[in-house]
Amino acid sequence: MKVIKYMNKLITNEIFKEDPYKKNCISKINNVGNNWIELDETIFYAEGGGQLGDTGIIKTQDKEIKIENTIRENNSVKHITNSKIDISIGSTVDCIIDWERRYKLMKMHTCLHLLCSIINAKVTGGSVTDDKGRLDFNLDFKPNKEELKIKLNNLIQGNYEVSYSLISEKELDENPNLVKTMSVAPPRKNGTIRMVRIGDNIDYQPCGGTHVKNTSEIGSIDIKKVENKGKLNKRVVVSFV
């Protein structure tokens, strides 16, 4: 079990970064608040980068605590619950995410990476939910809806592998074009940047989210709409078929 300290504070080991398919884990309580729990390690993704936080349950020997959201606050991952927390620091618990919801988030997040590879423009905003996703692009024209749909589904059906690697902050700073988002800064931790690659050269950019192993897992996608949200802001909304 990996225990990390930051300025004498225990930091949660984020298992989902190494294994986004892990559905449950045994953990220990690091800290509790009025409506939150901190763990020594977790499979719950903390809301960020446009992706919703995970939900699920944390089980003790005699109770289940419903987790309604997961957030990141002051370098800590907090598991949010509306129920009264009656649990001791140091207790061992079983963490179980809502896998069906998480897997949809993984598929949609990966799909938005593919959309980035099709539209040659910086991303000004976006969101990832379990039924749809959107990206806003710094563009002065509206992309063709049907052309986007065809290109996106062709990439999905291309069976491209999704892999992860680390580069240094210096490498990223020397290659600013790797950053495709204008509104969200790449997650920096311990001097390294987590990079996500799809295929050999389909997409390669910094990202701290969860993704599927292969694009074919996404399934068929529909372009719901392409909207003009400003002179240099065009929104593309996608959903599962």
C-alpha positions as CSV (number, residue, x, y, z in Angstrom):
1,M,0.0,0.0,0.0
2,K,1.4,3.3,-1.1
3,V,1.3,6.2,1.5
4,I,2.3,9.6,0.3
5,K,3.0,12.7,2.5
6,Y,2.8,16.3,1.4
7,M,4.0,18.8,3.9
8,N,3.3,16.2,6.7
9,K,-0.2,15.6,5.4
10,L,-1.3,12.2,4.2
11,I,-2.3,12.3,0.5
12,T,-4.5,9.8,-1.2
13,N,-3.0,7.3,-3.6
14,E,-5.1,7.6,-6.8
15,I,-5.5,4.1,-8.0
16,F,-7.7,5.1,-11.0
17,K,-4.7,6.7,-12.7
18,E,-3.0,3.4,-13.1
19,D,-6.0,1.2,-13.4
20,P,-9.3,2.9,-14.4
21,Y,-11.0,-0.5,-14.7
22,K,-10.6,-1.3,-11.0
23,K,-14.1,-1.4,-9.4
24,N,-13.4,-1.8,-5.7
25,C,-10.5,-1.5,-3.3
26,I,-9.7,-1.9,0.4
27,S,-8.6,1.3,2.0
28,K,-8.1,3.1,5.3
29,I,-9.7,6.3,6.6
30,N,-7.2,9.1,6.7
31,N,-9.6,11.9,7.8
32,V,-13.3,12.7,8.1
33,G,-15.3,15.9,8.1
34,N,-19.0,16.9,8.4
35,N,-19.8,15.5,4.9
36,W,-16.6,14.1,3.6
37,I,-14.1,11.2,3.9
38,E,-10.5,11.1,3.0
39,L,-8.8,7.7,2.3
40,D,-5.2,6.5,2.0
41,E,-6.0,5.2,-1.5
42,T,-9.0,5.3,-3.7
43,I,-10.5,4.2,-7.0
44,F,-13.0,7.2,-6.9
45,Y,-12.1,9.8,-9.6
46,A,-12.2,13.3,-8.2
47,E,-14.1,15.8,-10.3
48,G,-11.9,17.8,-12.6
49,G,-10.9,18.6,-16.2
50,G,-14.6,18.7,-17.1
51,Q,-15.2,15.1,-15.9
52,L,-17.7,14.4,-13.2
53,G,-16.6,12.9,-9.9
54,D,-17.3,9.3,-9.2
55,T,-20.2,8.0,-7.0
56,G,-20.6,4.7,-5.2
57,I,-20.4,3.3,-1.6
58,I,-17.9,2.9,1.1
59,K,-18.6,-0.1,3.3
60,T,-17.5,-0.8,6.9
61,Q,-18.2,-4.0,8.8
62,D,-21.7,-2.8,9.8
63,K,-22.8,0.0,7.5
64,E,-22.7,1.4,4.0
65,I,-21.9,5.1,3.3
66,K,-23.3,6.4,0.0
67,I,-20.8,8.6,-1.8
68,E,-22.6,11.2,-3.9
69,N,-19.6,12.9,-5.4
70,T,-15.8,13.0,-5.3
71,I,-13.9,16.3,-5.4
72,R,-10.3,17.6,-5.1
73,E,-9.7,20.2,-2.5
74,N,-6.3,21.5,-1.2
75,N,-4.4,18.5,-2.7
76,S,-6.8,16.1,-1.1
77,V,-9.4,13.8,-2.6
78,K,-12.7,14.1,-0.6
79,H,-15.5,11.6,-0.9
80,I,-18.7,13.5,-0.4
81,T,-21.8,12.1,1.4
82,N,-25.0,13.7,2.8
83,S,-25.4,11.0,5.5
84,K,-24.0,11.4,9.0
85,I,-20.5,10.2,9.2
86,D,-19.8,7.9,12.2
87,I,-16.5,6.3,11.5
88,S,-13.1,6.3,13.1
89,I,-9.8,7.4,11.5
90,G,-7.7,4.4,10.7
91,S,-10.7,2.1,10.0
92,T,-10.5,-0.3,7.1
93,V,-13.2,0.1,4.5
94,D,-14.3,-1.4,1.2
95,C,-14.7,1.2,-1.6
96,I,-17.0,0.3,-4.5
97,I,-17.6,2.7,-7.4
98,D,-20.8,2.9,-9.5
99,W,-19.0,1.1,-12.3
100,E,-21.8,1.4,-15.0
101,R,-21.7,5.2,-14.6
102,R,-17.8,5.3,-14.5
103,Y,-17.5,3.2,-17.6
104,K,-19.7,5.6,-19.5
105,L,-17.6,8.5,-18.3
106,M,-14.5,6.7,-19.5
107,K,-16.0,6.1,-22.9
108,M,-17.2,9.7,-23.3
109,H,-13.9,11.2,-22.1
110,T,-12.0,9.1,-24.6
111,C,-14.4,10.1,-27.4
112,L,-13.8,13.8,-26.7
113,H,-10.0,13.2,-27.1
114,L,-10.8,11.8,-30.6
115,L,-13.0,14.9,-31.3
116,C,-9.9,17.1,-30.4
117,S,-7.9,15.2,-33.0
118,I,-10.4,16.0,-35.7
119,I,-10.9,19.7,-35.1
120,N,-7.7,21.7,-35.4
121,A,-8.3,24.4,-32.8
122,K,-7.7,25.0,-29.1
123,V,-10.4,23.9,-26.7
124,T,-11.9,26.7,-24.7
125,G,-14.2,24.6,-22.4
126,G,-15.9,21.3,-22.1
127,S,-17.7,18.8,-19.9
128,V,-17.9,15.0,-19.6
129,T,-21.1,13.3,-18.3
130,D,-22.3,9.7,-18.4
131,D,-24.6,10.3,-21.4
132,K,-23.1,13.2,-23.4
133,G,-20.1,15.4,-23.7
134,R,-19.2,18.7,-25.2
135,L,-16.2,20.7,-26.3
136,D,-16.0,24.4,-27.1
137,F,-13.4,25.3,-29.8
138,N,-11.7,28.6,-30.6
139,L,-13.0,28.7,-34.1
140,D,-14.5,31.4,-36.4
141,F,-16.7,28.9,-38.3
142,K,-19.1,26.0,-37.5
143,P,-17.7,22.6,-38.4
144,N,-20.0,20.4,-40.5
145,K,-22.1,18.2,-38.3
146,E,-22.3,15.2,-40.6
147,E,-18.7,15.2,-41.5
148,L,-17.7,15.3,-37.8
149,K,-20.0,12.3,-37.1
150,I,-18.5,10.2,-39.9
151,K,-14.9,11.0,-39.0
152,L,-15.5,10.5,-35.3
153,N,-17.2,7.1,-35.7
154,N,-14.5,6.0,-38.2
155,L,-11.8,6.7,-35.5
156,I,-13.8,4.9,-32.9
157,Q,-14.0,1.8,-35.1
158,G,-10.3,2.0,-35.9
159,N,-9.6,0.0,-32.7
160,Y,-6.8,2.4,-31.5
161,E,-5.2,1.6,-28.2
162,V,-5.1,4.2,-25.4
163,S,-1.9,4.4,-23.4
164,Y,-0.3,6.6,-20.7
165,S,3.2,8.0,-20.1
166,L,4.9,10.7,-18.1
167,I,7.0,13.6,-19.3
168,S,8.7,16.3,-17.2
169,E,7.2,19.7,-16.7
170,K,10.3,21.1,-18.6
171,E,9.4,19.0,-21.6
172,L,5.8,20.3,-21.6
173,D,6.9,23.9,-21.2
174,E,9.3,23.4,-24.2
175,N,6.4,22.0,-26.3
176,P,3.4,24.2,-25.5
177,N,1.4,22.8,-28.5
178,L,0.9,19.6,-26.6
179,V,-1.6,21.5,-24.5
180,K,-4.9,21.6,-26.4
181,T,-7.0,23.3,-23.7
182,M,-7.1,27.0,-23.1
183,S,-9.4,26.8,-20.0
184,V,-7.9,23.9,-18.1
185,A,-4.2,23.7,-17.1
186,P,-2.5,20.3,-17.3
187,P,-2.3,18.5,-14.0
188,R,1.2,18.9,-12.6
189,K,2.5,16.6,-9.8
190,N,6.0,15.9,-8.5
191,G,7.5,17.6,-11.5
192,T,5.8,15.2,-14.0
193,I,2.9,15.5,-16.5
194,R,0.6,12.5,-17.3
195,M,0.2,12.2,-21.0
196,V,-2.5,10.2,-22.8
197,R,-1.8,8.8,-26.3
198,I,-4.4,7.3,-28.7
199,G,-2.9,5.2,-31.4
200,D,0.5,6.1,-32.8
201,N,-0.4,9.7,-33.8
202,I,-4.2,10.1,-33.4
203,D,-4.1,12.2,-30.2
204,Y,-1.4,13.0,-27.6
205,Q,-2.0,15.5,-24.8
206,P,-1.8,16.0,-21.0
207,C,-4.8,14.6,-19.1
208,G,-5.6,13.4,-15.6
209,G,-9.0,11.7,-16.5
210,T,-10.1,8.1,-17.0
211,H,-10.2,6.5,-20.4
212,V,-11.0,3.1,-22.0
213,K,-8.2,0.9,-23.3
214,N,-9.3,0.8,-26.9
215,T,-11.4,3.2,-28.9
216,S,-13.7,0.4,-30.1
217,E,-15.2,0.3,-26.5
218,I,-16.8,3.6,-27.1
219,G,-19.5,2.4,-29.5
220,S,-21.4,4.5,-31.9
221,I,-21.6,8.2,-31.3
222,D,-24.0,10.9,-32.6
223,I,-23.2,14.6,-33.0
224,K,-26.2,16.1,-31.3
225,K,-25.5,19.7,-32.3
226,V,-22.9,22.2,-33.4
227,E,-23.6,25.6,-31.9
228,N,-22.3,29.1,-32.4
229,K,-21.5,30.3,-28.8
230,G,-19.6,33.5,-29.9
231,K,-17.4,34.9,-32.6
232,L,-14.5,32.6,-31.7
233,N,-16.4,29.9,-29.8
234,K,-18.1,26.9,-31.4
235,R,-19.6,24.2,-29.4
236,V,-19.9,20.5,-30.4
237,V,-22.1,18.2,-28.3
238,V,-21.8,14.4,-28.7
239,S,-23.9,11.6,-27.2
240,F,-24.1,7.8,-27.3
241,V,-26.4,6.3,-29.9
